Amino acid sequence: MQVEQVKPMFINGEWTEAENGETLQVMNPATGEVVGVVSYGDEKEAKKAIAAAHEAFKSWSRLTARERSKHLYALHELIRDHRDELAAIISAEMGKPLREAKGEVLGAADNFLWYAEEAKRVYGETIPSSLANKRIMVIRQPVGVVGAITPWNFPVNMVARKIAPALAAGCTVVLKPAESTPLSAIRLFELIEKAGFPKGVANLVVGKPEAVGKEFTDNPKIRKIAFTGSTRVGKLLMEAAAKQVKRVSLELGGHAPFIVFEDADLDAAVEGLFESKFRNSGQMCICTNRLYVHEAVVDAFSEKLVERLKKAKVGDGRNKETEIGPLVNQQALDKVLEHIEDAREKGGRVIYGGSRLTEGEYAKGFFCEPTVIADVNTEMKIAQEETFGPVVPILPFRDEAAVIEMANDTVYGLAAYVYTQNNSRCFRLAEALEYGIVGVNDGAPTQTQAPFGGFKESGIGREGGYYGLEEFLETKFVSFGI
């Protein structure tokens, strides 16, 4: 990708650079090359964007749902038309394999299509009154200006999942994308401009996290914060938002269990695990963190898993053959290697992988071998913390009740996976696991029309389907005296 001039932000329908004159280089984690330079703002740009969104809300919220829908539908078409370009940007700025990046872009387009239709289905109701001289009506109205903060691991689809339902509901938006992956967000906003959204409806601020985040929580014109990221940062935002009782939606960390019973289709389970654990190099909040395999099949399953990983091509995401790309940066790589070393020191046995890749095409990138660790115990960091990398710790189990208890023994509750051919067990596990998403014989359960979100410290609220639209609507009761 050729580096061009500094890419600006999008505020009130205009492309503008930061007042402070600062810029930020965007690096390809596979090669270390600079793939873009962006303007890097702070609370000044955030304040301007919020003011623009606040002003635009007055007219955007009063448009008919059909009119808002037309803009969303146009954006869906533009994203599909530019899917290859957007996928190439994603792959260049965060290393995702092109096949996965294209899937992400199409998922983002699907979000705008879904909410183009869902915008027209914001229903109210009438309720029978207890008094003959009164009538009760309930209406739904948009929350107001939304401050959206998105992560780097799905830099287009996470934006779509925030702003598509917000815009459909009649809200206006100020988006702060991750510093690692602003290029895809900038290109998406170029398409938003092309789709003809009115000025100020959708604004993009690439800026310093603490400065922009503080403006979001302190500025009374922001009525809701929608955030995807770490549980630590989510708690800070929630605490700050509480001072003004702002509404929040938080999609936070996970520590997903993947449970393989003795009656499972092992080949299907291996493919499901590969999809759940190694897609995006394990850099997903819903990816497998703990692999529980019944002791009767643990050896057979481990052998099949290692054979699958031997076939997986690790490399630059822009190469069509690549299945597993680099980690996003040095810090992410260091954490993964630390978890592997900690497991070794505490008795873990690496049966595949376990090292950084440094030779040849890997020399300048942040590559870790896909890794499988046996003899894992609960004292290891990898069994307690979110690794966010291509490493699988295997923990054998003997009975159903015990594995349910082990799977639920965490502060997180985002996603869980179960493989079994026993129909009764499918239902028992689906109900017993304390997670917002459960994939039963399914390693990739997410869909646009389904609710996405977690229990416990994995977040508040839901994205996807009509559940996602609900997060951006207020409920108003109107009483008529007659």
N, C-alpha and C positions, 0 to 999 in steps of 0.2 A: 504494500500500500504506500503510495507516494504521500509524503508529508507536505501539506499545503500551508497557507497562512493560518494565523490564529483563528480558531472557530469561536464565535461569540455566543452569548446567551440570547434567549427569546423572551422579551418582556413587553407586554402590552402591544403585541403584534409587530414589534420591531426587533431587529438583531442588533445587540449592543454589547460592548465590551465593559469589563469591570472598571470602576472608578480608580481602584488601587493600581491598575496597570499590571497586576500579577498574571502569570500564565502557569499552566500545568502541562507537563509532558505525559503522554499516554504511551505505555510501553507494551510490546508484545512479549508475553511471558515465555513463549517458546524460543525466541531468538534474542531478546534483549534490545531489539531495535525500537526506535521512536516511530510510532505510527500516526501520531497526531499531537497537536498543541492546542489547548483550549484556554479561553479566558477564565480566570479563577477569582470569583467575587467573594463577597461576605454579606454581612447584615444589611448593607446599603442596597444591594441588588434585591435581596429578599424583601426588604421593606417596600421598594418600588413595585415589585411583582405582586405583593399582597394588596397594595393600594389599587393596582390595575384590576386584579381579580375581584376585589370588593366592588369596584365601580361596574365592572362587566356583569356581575351577578344580578344587578337590578333588572337588566334586560334579558339575559340568558335564562334566568329562572322563570321568566314570564312567557318565553316562547312556548308554543305548543309542543307536545311530545313528538309529534310527527316532524316538526321542523328540526328539532334536535337530532332526531333519528336520521334525517337525511345527511347531516354532517358526519355522523358516526359511520354510516354505511359508506360514504365516499372515502373515509379514511381506511376502512376495511379493504376496499378495492385497491387503494394506492399501496397499502402494505403488501398485499398479495402481488401486485405488479412489480414491486421492488424487493421481493423476498430474497433473491440471490445476492443483491447488493447489501442488504441488511445483514444477511447471514455472514457474508465475508467480513463485514465490520466487526461483528461479534467475535468471530474466530480470531481476527487480528488483535483485538484489544484485550481479550481474556482467555484465548486459547481453546475455546470449545471446538470440537470436531464439526466440520461443515455439515454433516448429516444431522447432527443434533441441533446445530444453529438454525438450519432451515426449518426443522420441526418447531423450534421455539418461535420463529417469526410467524409461521402459519398459526401457531397457537395464539399469538398476540392478535393477528388479524381476526381470528375466530372470536376473541373477546369483544372486539369492536362490533362484529356482526351480531353477536348474541345480545349485546346491550343496545344496539340499534333497534332491535325488536322489543327487548324488555322495557325500554323507555316508554313504550306505549301501553304498558300494563301496570302502571302505578295506580292501584285502585284504592278508593275509600269505601265507606259503607254507611248505612243508616241503621240505627239501633232503636227498637221500640221503647218509647218513653214510658215511665211510670205515671206520668201526669198527662191528662187529656189536652192541656193547653201548651204543651211543649213538644218539640221535635229534636232529635239528636242526630247530628251528622259528624262523621269522622273523615278528615282529609289528610293527605300526605303531602308534605312540602320538603324541598331540599334544605339540607342543613345549613349551607352557606359556603364560605371559602374553605377549601381543603388544602392543607399542607401535606404533600406526599413525599415520602423518603424511600428510595428503592435501593436494593443491593446490586452487587456486580455479577452475581452468578447466573442471573437470568435478566440481562440488562434491557431487553425489549419487552418480554412477556410480563415481567413484574410491573413495568410501567403501565402496560395495557390493563393489567388486573386492578390497578389502582384508579387510573383516570377514566377508563371506559364506563364503569358504573357511576362514578361521580358525575361525569358530564351527562350521562343518561338521566340521572336523577334531577338535573338542573343546577348542580353545584358548579362553581368555577375552581380552578386548580393552580397551585404553584408546586412544581416538581423540583426536588433536589435529587439528581441521580448520584450513584456512587462515583467517587473520584477516579477509580480504576477504569471505569467503562462509560465515559460521557459521550463518546463519539456516536454510538448507536442511538442514544437519547436525542442528540442534536439532529441526527438524520431523521428520526421519527418526528421531531417537531417541525422540520422542514416539510414533511408530508402533512402535518396538521395544518400548517399555513396554507399549503396547496389545496387542502380539503375545504378551505373557506370558513373556518371557525372565526367568529367575530373577535376583534382585538380584546385582549385581556382575559379571555375565557380559559385559555391554557397557556401557562407561563413556565419557562425553564430557567432555573438558576443553578449553574455549576459553581459551587462555592465551598468554603470552609465548613466542615460539619458542625462544629460547636457554635459558630456564629450564626449560621442559617438555622440550625435547630433551635437555638435560643430565641431567634426572632419568631419562629413558628409557635413556640410555647408562650411567649410573652405578648405577642401582638393580639389584641382582642378581636381584630378583624378575621383572624383564623378561627373557625368554629369547630374544626375537626382535624386530627392528625392521623394519617394512615401510614404505617411504618412496617417494613420488613427488614429484619436484621437480627443482631444478637440479642439475647435475653437481657444482658447487662445494659445495653443502650436503651432497649425498650422500657426497662424499669425507670431509667432516668427521665425519659420522655413522659412516661405516665405520671411520675411524681411531679414534674414541672407543669404538665397540663392540668393537674388537679387544682392548681392555684386559681384557675379560672373555670374549673369544671368543664374543660373542653372534652368533647367526645374523642375517643381514641379507638383505632383498630390496630392490633399488634399481631404480626405473624413472626414468631420468634424462633428460637433454637429447638432442636430435636435430638433424640437419642434412640432412634428407631430399632426395635427388636425385629428379627427375621427368624421365624420359628419353622423348622422343618421336622415333621413327625415321621415316624417309621413307615407309614403307609403312603407317603407323598410320592408323586411322580418326580424322581430325583432329577431327571433331565430338564423338566419344566422348571423345577425349583432352582437349578443352577442358572438357567437363562433369566429367570425372574430376579435372582440375586444380582446377576451381572448388570441388569437394567437398573436395579435399585441402588447398587453400591458403586458401580464404576462409571455410570453415566455422568458426564460433567466432571470426571475424575474424582467422584465422591464428594463434590462441593455442592451439596444440596441439603436443605434443612430436613427433607423427608427421606434422605438416603439411609440405608442400613448402617447401624453403628455396632450392633451386637448380633451375632449369628448363633442361634441356639439350634443344635441338631441332636435328634434323638440318638442315644448311645448305640442303638442297634444299627444305625446307618451312617454314623459320623465318618467312619473310614472311607466308605464308598462315596459319600458325598464330597469329602475333601479331595479325593482323587479326581473326581469329575470336575470339580471347581478348578483345580490346578491345571488340568488339561485345557479347560476353556480359556484360562488366562494366558497359557502358552501361545494360543492362537491370536490373542488380542494385540493389535499393533499400537504401540505407544509412539507419539510423535507430535509434530506441529499440526494443530487442528485444521490448517488450510490444506493439508494433504488428504485426498479423498479416502485413502486407506486407513487413516487414523481412527481408532476407536477410543483411545484414552489420551487426552491431551495433557498439557502441563498444569501445575498448580498456578494460582493467579499471581503470586509474588514470593519473595524470599521468606517473609514472615509465615506465610501459609505452609511453605515447604518445611521450614524449621519446626513448626508445631507437629507436623506429621512424623518427621524423623524423631522428634523427642518422644512421641507416643510409642513408636516402634522400639526405641532404645529402652524406655521405661519398662515395656513389656518383657524385653529380653532380661533385664536386670532382675525382674521379679519372677523369673521362671518360665516365661513364654518361649515357645519354640517356633521359629520362623520356618514354615515349610515351603514357602515360595516368596521370592522377592526380598524386600527388606532394606533396599539401599537406594540412594540417589543415583540417577543416571547422568553420567558426565561425559561420555565419550562421543566423538563424532557429531552427529546432528543434535545431540543433547547438551553440548558443551556450554552453551550460553543461556539455556533455559532452566526452568524450575520443575524438573521432571523427577518423579518418584516411581520406582517399580510398583506395579500392582502387587500387593502383599497379603499373605495369609498367615495368621499366627494361631498355633494350637497351644494347648495347656494354659489357657487364659484363666485368670482368677479375678475376683471383683476388687482386688486391691490395686489393680493396674489402672492407669489413667485412661487407657483405651476402653475400659469397661465402664467408666464413670463420666467421661467428658466427651463432647462432640469433637471428633477428630477432623472432620471436613477434608478427607483425603482418601486415596484408593487403598485402604487397609481394612481387612476383615479379621476380627478376632472370633475364634470358634469356641463356644462354651457348650459342652455336651449336657444333656438332661435325660431324666429317666421317666418322669410322669407328668401328666397334664397340669395338675394343680401346682406343682412346683415351678414349672416353666411360666405359668401365668403370674405367679408371685414374683419371680425374677424379672420378668418383662415389665411389670408395673412398678418395680422398685427404682424409681427415678423421679426427679422433679419435672421431667419433661413429659409431654403427651401429645406429640404431633402426629406421627405416623407409625404403624406397625404392620407386619406382614406375616401371613400364616400359609403354610402349604400342607395340605392333608386331603385325602380322598374320602374321609368320613364326613358325611353331610351333617350329622348331629354335632360333631366337633366343630365344624365350620361355624355354626350358629353360636355355640357356646363360647368359642374364642372371640368371635366378632363382638359379642356382648360383654365379655369379661375384661377385655383389654381396654385400659384407660387412655384411649387415644382418639383424636378427632377424625383420623383417617385410618381405615383398616383395609389392607389389600388381602383378600382371601384367594389364594392361587393366582395372584396378580401382583407383579412387581412394579407396575406403573399405573396406579389407580386414578390419577388426577384427570379430570375433564372440565371443560369450561362451564358446563351446566350444573356441576356438582359443588357442594360446599367444601371449602378448603380452610382449615384452621385447626387449632389444637386445644387440648385440655391443659390444666395446671399452668406451669410456667412457660408453656409453648405459645401462649398468646390469648388474645381477646378478640372476638368477632370472627366473621367468616367472609371469604372471598369466593366468587363463583356463583353462577345461577341467580335466582331471585334473592337468595340470601345475601349476595354481595351488594345488590341494590339497596336492600333494607338498611345497610350500614350508613347510607348517605341521605336518609329520609327522616324527617321529624313527623310525629303523629299529633295532629291537632283535633281537639274536641270542640265542636261548635253547637251551642244550644240555642234553639229558636223558640221564642215565645210567640204564640199565635192567638 
